[in-house]
């Protein structure tokens, strides 16, 4: 079974980086829906597409290793910067 790090891109260009320990095709992360909803009008919410990209995948990594990789990707993509993405942790330092 693969463990993956993925990047979700929303129609407004903002991103969310997450991990999936079971490589579910139907999992799109645990970003805070209330925060995301503030960025979209009612009309925009009626029809939109998000993109899920696998940034890293491996079968033989520990949960601890994949957790650390997730943090590294969040920092690399700056998805914890509210102007770029929806990750709430680790806290962004300008």
C-alpha positions as CSV (number, residue, x, y, z in Angstrom):
1,X,0.0,0.0,0.0
2,X,1.3,3.4,-1.0
3,X,1.6,6.4,1.3
4,X,1.3,9.7,-0.5
5,X,1.9,13.4,-0.2
6,X,-0.6,15.3,-2.4
7,X,-1.3,18.9,-3.4
8,X,-4.9,20.1,-3.9
9,X,-5.3,23.2,-6.1
10,X,-8.6,25.1,-5.9
11,X,-10.1,27.3,-8.7
12,X,-8.7,30.4,-7.0
13,X,-5.2,29.1,-7.2
14,X,-4.8,28.4,-3.5
15,X,-3.4,25.1,-2.5
16,X,-3.5,22.5,0.3
17,X,-0.8,20.0,1.0
18,X,-1.7,16.8,2.8
19,X,-0.8,13.1,3.3
20,X,-2.8,10.0,2.8
21,X,-1.6,6.8,4.5
22,X,-3.8,4.5,2.4
23,X,-3.7,6.2,-1.0
24,X,-7.5,6.6,-1.3
25,X,-8.6,8.0,-4.7
26,X,-11.5,9.6,-3.0
27,X,-9.7,11.5,-0.3
28,X,-9.2,15.2,-0.7
29,X,-7.7,16.2,2.6
30,X,-8.9,17.8,5.8
31,X,-8.5,21.5,5.0
32,X,-10.8,23.7,7.0
33,X,-14.0,24.0,4.9
34,X,-15.1,27.2,6.6
35,X,-11.9,29.0,5.6
36,X,-12.1,27.7,2.1
37,X,-15.8,28.7,1.8
38,X,-15.0,32.3,2.6
39,X,-13.0,32.5,-0.7
40,X,-15.9,31.5,-2.9
41,X,-19.3,33.1,-3.8
42,X,-22.5,31.1,-3.8
43,X,-22.4,31.1,-7.6
44,X,-18.8,29.9,-7.7
45,X,-19.6,27.0,-5.3
46,X,-22.2,25.7,-7.8
47,X,-19.7,24.4,-10.2
48,X,-15.9,24.1,-9.7
49,X,-13.1,21.8,-10.2
50,X,-10.2,21.0,-7.9
51,X,-7.0,19.3,-8.9
52,X,-5.2,16.6,-6.9
53,X,-1.6,16.0,-7.7
54,X,0.6,13.3,-6.1
55,X,3.9,15.0,-5.1
56,X,5.4,11.9,-3.5
57,X,4.5,8.2,-3.1
58,X,6.3,5.3,-1.4
59,X,5.4,1.9,0.0
60,X,8.2,1.5,2.5
61,X,8.1,4.7,4.6
62,X,7.0,5.0,8.2
63,X,4.1,7.2,9.3
64,X,6.7,9.3,11.1
65,X,8.7,9.8,7.9
66,X,5.6,10.7,5.8
67,X,4.5,13.2,8.5
68,X,7.9,14.9,8.3
69,X,7.8,14.9,4.5
70,X,4.3,16.5,4.6
71,X,5.7,19.4,6.8
72,X,8.6,19.8,4.4
73,X,6.3,20.0,1.4
74,X,4.1,22.5,3.2
75,X,7.1,24.7,3.8
76,X,8.4,24.3,0.3
77,X,5.1,25.3,-1.3
78,X,4.3,27.8,1.4
79,X,0.8,26.4,1.6
80,X,0.6,27.6,5.2
81,X,0.8,31.2,4.0
82,X,-2.8,32.3,3.9
83,X,-2.3,34.2,0.6
84,X,-1.1,31.0,-1.0
85,X,-2.8,28.1,0.7
86,X,-5.1,26.6,3.3
87,X,-2.7,24.7,5.5
88,X,-3.0,25.9,9.1
89,X,0.1,24.1,10.4
90,X,2.9,24.7,10.8
91,X,2.2,28.4,11.4
92,X,3.5,30.6,8.6
93,X,6.4,32.9,9.5
94,X,6.8,35.8,7.1
